[in-house]
Amino acid sequence: MDEFEALRLADYQGLDQKEAAKSMRISQQTFSRILRNARNLVAKGITTGSAIKIQGGQYVISTRIDSPQIQKPINQENSNKNTL
């Protein structure tokens, strides 16, 4: 889910890496590494026609940096697909 959130913040919402890292409560260097990995997975999925599966354990979704956070659990499944 970190890769999905990094893509959402940087590429969809247009935040710079410093702002996005602050939103995720991680360092800018860690954010950069997660974002690079996420973009690599998406590029691989698109260019090879592989499925891109988004999965994870517990996660928090926030529509704004300063909004209250709500935890929503999702199920984990084992898969050989590209996973964000």
N, CA, C and O atoms as a GROMACS GRO file, in nm:
protein
  336
    1MET      N    1   0.080  -0.119   0.000
    1MET     CA    2   0.000   0.000   0.000
    1MET      C    3   0.085   0.127   0.000
    1MET      O    4   0.039   0.232  -0.044
    2ASP      N    5   0.209   0.118   0.049
    2ASP     CA    6   0.295   0.236   0.047
    2ASP      C    7   0.320   0.284  -0.095
    2ASP      O    8   0.320   0.405  -0.121
    3GLU      N    9   0.340   0.191  -0.187
    3GLU     CA   10   0.365   0.229  -0.326
    3GLU      C   11   0.242   0.298  -0.386
    3GLU      O   12   0.255   0.398  -0.457
    4PHE      N   13   0.124   0.244  -0.357
    4PHE     CA   14   0.000   0.305  -0.406
    4PHE      C   15  -0.014   0.448  -0.353
    4PHE      O   16  -0.046   0.540  -0.428
    5GLU      N   17   0.010   0.464  -0.223
    5GLU     CA   18  -0.003   0.597  -0.161
    5GLU      C   19   0.100   0.694  -0.218
    5GLU      O   20   0.069   0.811  -0.241
    6ALA      N   21   0.221   0.647  -0.241
    6ALA     CA   22   0.324   0.734  -0.298
    6ALA      C   23   0.283   0.780  -0.438
    6ALA      O   24   0.298   0.898  -0.471
    7LEU      N   25   0.232   0.690  -0.520
    7LEU     CA   26   0.185   0.727  -0.654
    7LEU      C   27   0.069   0.826  -0.646
    7LEU      O   28   0.063   0.924  -0.721
    8ARG      N   29  -0.023   0.801  -0.554
    8ARG     CA   30  -0.140   0.888  -0.539
    8ARG      C   31  -0.097   1.030  -0.500
    8ARG      O   32  -0.144   1.128  -0.558
    9LEU      N   33  -0.009   1.039  -0.403
    9LEU     CA   34   0.034   1.171  -0.356
    9LEU      C   35   0.118   1.246  -0.459
    9LEU      O   36   0.096   1.365  -0.483
   10ALA      N   37   0.215   1.177  -0.519
   10ALA     CA   38   0.308   1.244  -0.611
   10ALA      C   39   0.249   1.264  -0.750
   10ALA      O   40   0.255   1.375  -0.804
   11ASP      N   41   0.192   1.160  -0.807
   11ASP     CA   42   0.150   1.168  -0.947
   11ASP      C   43   0.004   1.210  -0.965
   11ASP      O   44  -0.029   1.275  -1.064
   12TYR      N   45  -0.082   1.174  -0.872
   12TYR     CA   46  -0.223   1.212  -0.886
   12TYR      C   47  -0.251   1.348  -0.821
   12TYR      O   48  -0.314   1.434  -0.882
   13GLN      N   49  -0.204   1.366  -0.697
   13GLN     CA   50  -0.229   1.493  -0.628
   13GLN      C   51  -0.125   1.599  -0.658
   13GLN      O   52  -0.147   1.717  -0.631
   14GLY      N   53  -0.011   1.559  -0.714
   14GLY     CA   54   0.090   1.655  -0.754
   14GLY      C   55   0.173   1.714  -0.642
   14GLY      O   56   0.232   1.821  -0.658
   15LEU      N   57   0.178   1.647  -0.527
   15LEU     CA   58   0.260   1.697  -0.418
   15LEU      C   59   0.407   1.676  -0.450
   15LEU      O   60   0.443   1.579  -0.518
   16ASP      N   61   0.492   1.765  -0.401
   16ASP     CA   62   0.635   1.739  -0.417
   16ASP      C   63   0.675   1.632  -0.316
   16ASP      O   64   0.599   1.601  -0.224
   17GLN      N   65   0.793   1.575  -0.333
   17GLN     CA   66   0.834   1.463  -0.250
   17GLN      C   67   0.842   1.498  -0.102
   17GLN      O   68   0.810   1.414  -0.017
   18LYS      N   69   0.883   1.618  -0.071
   18LYS     CA   70   0.893   1.659   0.069
   18LYS      C   71   0.755   1.662   0.135
   18LYS      O   72   0.738   1.612   0.246
   19GLU      N   73   0.657   1.721   0.066
   19GLU     CA   74   0.520   1.727   0.119
   19GLU      C   75   0.460   1.588   0.130
   19GLU      O   76   0.396   1.554   0.230
   20ALA      N   77   0.480   1.507   0.027
   20ALA     CA   78   0.424   1.372   0.027
   20ALA      C   79   0.485   1.286   0.137
   20ALA      O   80   0.414   1.210   0.204
   21ALA      N   81   0.615   1.298   0.157
   21ALA     CA   82   0.682   1.223   0.263
   21ALA      C   83   0.628   1.264   0.400
   21ALA      O   84   0.607   1.180   0.487
   22LYS      N   85   0.606   1.392   0.418
   22LYS     CA   86   0.550   1.441   0.544
   22LYS      C   87   0.410   1.384   0.566
   22LYS      O   88   0.376   1.346   0.678
   23SER      N   89   0.330   1.379   0.461
   23SER     CA   90   0.196   1.323   0.470
   23SER      C   91   0.198   1.176   0.511
   23SER      O   92   0.112   1.130   0.585
   24MET      N   93   0.299   1.103   0.461
   24MET     CA   94   0.311   0.960   0.493
   24MET      C   95   0.391   0.936   0.621
   24MET      O   96   0.404   0.823   0.667
   25ARG      N   97   0.444   1.044   0.679
   25ARG     CA   98   0.524   1.036   0.801
   25ARG      C   99   0.648   0.949   0.784
   25ARG      O  100   0.680   0.865   0.868
   26ILE      N  101   0.716   0.972   0.671
   26ILE     CA  102   0.842   0.904   0.642
   26ILE      C  103   0.942   1.007   0.590
   26ILE      O  104   0.904   1.120   0.561
   27SER      N  105   1.069   0.968   0.580
   27SER     CA  106   1.169   1.060   0.528
   27SER      C  107   1.151   1.078   0.377
   27SER      O  108   1.092   0.994   0.310
   28GLN      N  109   1.204   1.188   0.326
   28GLN     CA  110   1.197   1.213   0.182
   28GLN      C  111   1.274   1.106   0.106
   28GLN      O  112   1.232   1.066  -0.003
   29GLN      N  113   1.385   1.060   0.161
   29GLN     CA  114   1.464   0.956   0.094
   29GLN      C  115   1.386   0.825   0.085
   29GLN      O  116   1.389   0.758  -0.018
   30THR      N  117   1.316   0.789   0.191
   30THR     CA  118   1.233   0.668   0.189
   30THR      C  119   1.119   0.684   0.090
   30THR      O  120   1.088   0.591   0.016
   31PHE      N  121   1.057   0.802   0.088
   31PHE     CA  122   0.949   0.827  -0.008
   31PHE      C  123   0.999   0.812  -0.150
   31PHE      O  124   0.933   0.750  -0.234
   32SER      N  125   1.116   0.867  -0.178
   32SER     CA  126   1.173   0.859  -0.312
   32SER      C  127   1.195   0.714  -0.354
   32SER      O  128   1.167   0.677  -0.468
   33ARG      N  129   1.245   0.632  -0.262
   33ARG     CA  130   1.268   0.490  -0.292
   33ARG      C  131   1.136   0.417  -0.318
   33ARG      O  132   1.127   0.338  -0.412
   34ILE      N  133   1.035   0.444  -0.237
   34ILE     CA  134   0.904   0.380  -0.254
   34ILE      C  135   0.841   0.422  -0.386
   34ILE      O  136   0.787   0.338  -0.459
   35LEU      N  137   0.849   0.551  -0.418
   35LEU     CA  138   0.792   0.602  -0.542
   35LEU      C  139   0.861   0.542  -0.665
   35LEU      O  140   0.795   0.504  -0.762
   36ARG      N  141   0.994   0.533  -0.660
   36ARG     CA  142   1.070   0.474  -0.770
   36ARG      C  143   1.027   0.328  -0.792
   36ARG      O  144   1.009   0.284  -0.906
   37ASN      N  145   1.012   0.254  -0.684
   37ASN     CA  146   0.970   0.115  -0.694
   37ASN      C  147   0.828   0.105  -0.751
   37ASN      O  148   0.801   0.020  -0.835
   38ALA      N  149   0.739   0.191  -0.705
   38ALA     CA  150   0.601   0.190  -0.754
   38ALA      C  151   0.594   0.220  -0.903
   38ALA      O  152   0.523   0.152  -0.977
   39ARG      N  153   0.667   0.319  -0.947
   39ARG     CA  154   0.667   0.353  -1.090
   39ARG      C  155   0.725   0.240  -1.173
   39ARG      O  156   0.679   0.214  -1.284
   40ASN      N  157   0.826   0.172  -1.120
   40ASN     CA  158   0.885   0.057  -1.188
   40ASN      C  159   0.782  -0.055  -1.203
   40ASN      O  160   0.770  -0.115  -1.310
   41LEU      N  161   0.707  -0.084  -1.095
   41LEU     CA  162   0.604  -0.189  -1.100
   41LEU      C  163   0.494  -0.155  -1.201
   41LEU      O  164   0.450  -0.242  -1.276
   42VAL      N  165   0.450  -0.031  -1.202
   42VAL     CA  166   0.346   0.010  -1.297
   42VAL      C  167   0.398   0.001  -1.440
   42VAL      O  168   0.328  -0.049  -1.528
   43ALA      N  169   0.519   0.049  -1.464
   43ALA     CA  170   0.577   0.042  -1.599
   43ALA      C  171   0.590  -0.104  -1.644
   43ALA      O  172   0.559  -0.136  -1.759
   44LYS      N  173   0.635  -0.191  -1.555
   44LYS     CA  174   0.648  -0.333  -1.588
   44LYS      C  175   0.512  -0.392  -1.621
   44LYS      O  176   0.498  -0.467  -1.718
   45GLY      N  177   0.412  -0.361  -1.542
   45GLY     CA  178   0.277  -0.412  -1.566
   45GLY      C  179   0.221  -0.366  -1.699
   45GLY      O  180   0.160  -0.444  -1.773
   46ILE      N  181   0.241  -0.239  -1.730
   46ILE     CA  182   0.188  -0.184  -1.856
   46ILE      C  183   0.262  -0.240  -1.977
   46ILE      O  184   0.199  -0.278  -2.075
   47THR      N  185   0.393  -0.245  -1.970
   47THR     CA  186   0.471  -0.286  -2.087
   47THR      C  187   0.467  -0.437  -2.112
   47THR      O  188   0.482  -0.480  -2.226
   48THR      N  189   0.446  -0.516  -2.007
   48THR     CA  190   0.441  -0.662  -2.027
   48THR      C  191   0.299  -0.716  -2.028
   48THR      O  192   0.279  -0.835  -2.052
   49GLY      N  193   0.202  -0.632  -2.002
   49GLY     CA  194   0.063  -0.676  -1.999
   49GLY      C  195   0.028  -0.754  -1.874
   49GLY      O  196  -0.072  -0.825  -1.871
   50SER      N  197   0.111  -0.742  -1.771
   50SER     CA  198   0.085  -0.811  -1.644
   50SER      C  199  -0.023  -0.739  -1.565
   50SER      O  200  -0.044  -0.618  -1.581
   51ALA      N  201  -0.089  -0.815  -1.480
   51ALA     CA  202  -0.188  -0.754  -1.391
   51ALA      C  203  -0.115  -0.677  -1.281
   51ALA      O  204  -0.008  -0.716  -1.236
   52ILE      N  205  -0.176  -0.568  -1.239
   52ILE     CA  206  -0.124  -0.491  -1.127
   52ILE      C  207  -0.224  -0.508  -1.014
   52ILE      O  208  -0.338  -0.462  -1.023
   53LYS      N  209  -0.181  -0.573  -0.909
   53LYS     CA  210  -0.269  -0.602  -0.797
   53LYS      C  211  -0.230  -0.515  -0.678
   53LYS      O  212  -0.113  -0.508  -0.640
   54ILE      N  213  -0.329  -0.447  -0.622
   54ILE     CA  214  -0.305  -0.362  -0.506
   54ILE      C  215  -0.357  -0.437  -0.384
   54ILE      O  216  -0.475  -0.470  -0.375
   55GLN      N  217  -0.266  -0.463  -0.290
   55GLN     CA  218  -0.305  -0.536  -0.169
   55GLN      C  219  -0.219  -0.493  -0.053
   55GLN      O  220  -0.116  -0.429  -0.071
   56GLY      N  221  -0.262  -0.528   0.066
   56GLY     CA  222  -0.186  -0.496   0.185
   56GLY      C  223  -0.262  -0.534   0.309
   56GLY      O  224  -0.371  -0.591   0.301
   57GLY      N  225  -0.208  -0.504   0.422
   57GLY     CA  226  -0.272  -0.535   0.550
   57GLY      C  227  -0.356  -0.418   0.595
   57GLY      O  228  -0.449  -0.377   0.525
   58GLN      N  229  -0.326  -0.365   0.712
   58GLN     CA  230  -0.396  -0.248   0.763
   58GLN      C  231  -0.343  -0.124   0.692
   58GLN      O  232  -0.222  -0.114   0.669
   59TYR      N  233  -0.430  -0.031   0.659
   59TYR     CA  234  -0.384   0.092   0.596
   59TYR      C  235  -0.473   0.207   0.637
   59TYR      O  236  -0.583   0.187   0.688
   60VAL      N  237  -0.425   0.327   0.614
   60VAL     CA  238  -0.496   0.449   0.649
   60VAL      C  239  -0.514   0.531   0.523
   60VAL      O  240  -0.418   0.553   0.449
   61ILE      N  241  -0.636   0.577   0.498
   61ILE     CA  242  -0.664   0.664   0.383
   61ILE      C  243  -0.700   0.802   0.437
   61ILE      O  244  -0.784   0.814   0.526
   62SER      N  245  -0.639   0.903   0.382
   62SER     CA  246  -0.668   1.040   0.420
   62SER      C  247  -0.686   1.120   0.293
   62SER      O  248  -0.602   1.114   0.203
   63THR      N  249  -0.795   1.196   0.283
   63THR     CA  250  -0.820   1.274   0.163
   63THR      C  251  -0.741   1.405   0.163
   63THR      O  252  -0.718   1.464   0.057
   64ARG      N  253  -0.699   1.450   0.281
   64ARG     CA  254  -0.618   1.570   0.293
   64ARG      C  255  -0.508   1.545   0.394
   64ARG      O  256  -0.523   1.459   0.482
   65ILE      N  257  -0.399   1.618   0.382
   65ILE     CA  258  -0.287   1.600   0.474
   65ILE      C  259  -0.330   1.620   0.618
   65ILE      O  260  -0.284   1.548   0.707
   66ASP      N  261  -0.417   1.717   0.644
   66ASP     CA  262  -0.453   1.750   0.782
   66ASP      C  263  -0.586   1.690   0.826
   66ASP      O  264  -0.635   1.723   0.934
   67SER      N  265  -0.646   1.602   0.746
   67SER     CA  266  -0.776   1.546   0.782
   67SER      C  267  -0.760   1.428   0.878
   67SER      O  268  -0.653   1.368   0.884
   68PRO      N  269  -0.866   1.395   0.953
   68PRO     CA  270  -0.860   1.276   1.039
   68PRO      C  271  -0.840   1.152   0.953
   68PRO      O  272  -0.886   1.146   0.839
   69GLN      N  273  -0.771   1.054   1.008
   69GLN     CA  274  -0.742   0.933   0.933
   69GLN      C  275  -0.833   0.820   0.978
   69GLN      O  276  -0.862   0.806   1.097
   70ILE      N  277  -0.878   0.739   0.882
   70ILE     CA  278  -0.966   0.627   0.908
   70ILE      C  279  -0.895   0.500   0.866
   70ILE      O  280  -0.844   0.493   0.754
   71GLN      N  281  -0.890   0.400   0.954
   71GLN     CA  282  -0.826   0.275   0.918
   71GLN      C  283  -0.927   0.182   0.854
   71GLN      O  284  -1.037   0.164   0.906
   72LYS      N  285  -0.890   0.123   0.741
   72LYS     CA  286  -0.974   0.028   0.671
   72LYS      C  287  -0.892  -0.096   0.641
   72LYS      O  288  -0.795  -0.088   0.564
   73PRO      N  289  -0.926  -0.211   0.698
   73PRO     CA  290  -0.849  -0.332   0.668
   73PRO      C  291  -0.888  -0.390   0.533
   73PRO      O  292  -1.002  -0.377   0.490
   74ILE      N  293  -0.793  -0.453   0.466
   74ILE     CA  294  -0.822  -0.527   0.344
   74ILE      C  295  -0.762  -0.665   0.358
   74ILE      O  296  -0.672  -0.687   0.438
   75ASN      N  297  -0.812  -0.759   0.280
   75ASN     CA  298  -0.763  -0.896   0.285
   75ASN      C  299  -0.634  -0.911   0.207
   75ASN      O  300  -0.616  -0.846   0.104
   76GLN      N  301  -0.546  -0.997   0.255
   76GLN     CA  302  -0.424  -1.028   0.183
   76GLN      C  303  -0.445  -1.158   0.107
   76GLN      O  304  -0.507  -1.251   0.159
   77GLU      N  305  -0.394  -1.164  -0.015
   77GLU     CA  306  -0.399  -1.284  -0.096
   77GLU      C  307  -0.261  -1.308  -0.154
   77GLU      O  308  -0.190  -1.213  -0.187
   78ASN      N  309  -0.222  -1.433  -0.166
   78ASN     CA  310  -0.095  -1.465  -0.229
   78ASN      C  311  -0.114  -1.463  -0.380
   78ASN      O  312  -0.212  -1.514  -0.432
   79SER      N  313  -0.020  -1.403  -0.449
   79SER     CA  314  -0.030  -1.390  -0.594
   79SER      C  315   0.108  -1.372  -0.654
   79SER      O  316   0.199  -1.322  -0.588
   80ASN      N  317   0.124  -1.413  -0.779
   80ASN     CA  318   0.249  -1.392  -0.851
   80ASN      C  319   0.241  -1.266  -0.938
   80ASN      O  320   0.329  -1.244  -1.022
   81LYS      N  321   0.140  -1.185  -0.919
   81LYS     CA  322   0.120  -1.066  -1.000
   81LYS      C  323   0.200  -0.950  -0.942
   81LYS      O  324   0.242  -0.954  -0.826
   82ASN      N  325   0.220  -0.847  -1.023
   82ASN     CA  326   0.285  -0.725  -0.973
   82ASN      C  327   0.197  -0.668  -0.864
   82ASN      O  328   0.076  -0.653  -0.884
   83THR      N  329   0.252  -0.637  -0.751
   83THR     CA  330   0.176  -0.593  -0.636
   83THR      C  331   0.224  -0.458  -0.588
   83THR      O  332   0.343  -0.438  -0.565
   84LEU      N  333   0.131  -0.365  -0.573
   84LEU     CA  334   0.160  -0.233  -0.516
   84LEU      C  335   0.120  -0.234  -0.371
   84LEU      O  336   0.135  -0.134  -0.301
   0.00000   0.00000   0.00000
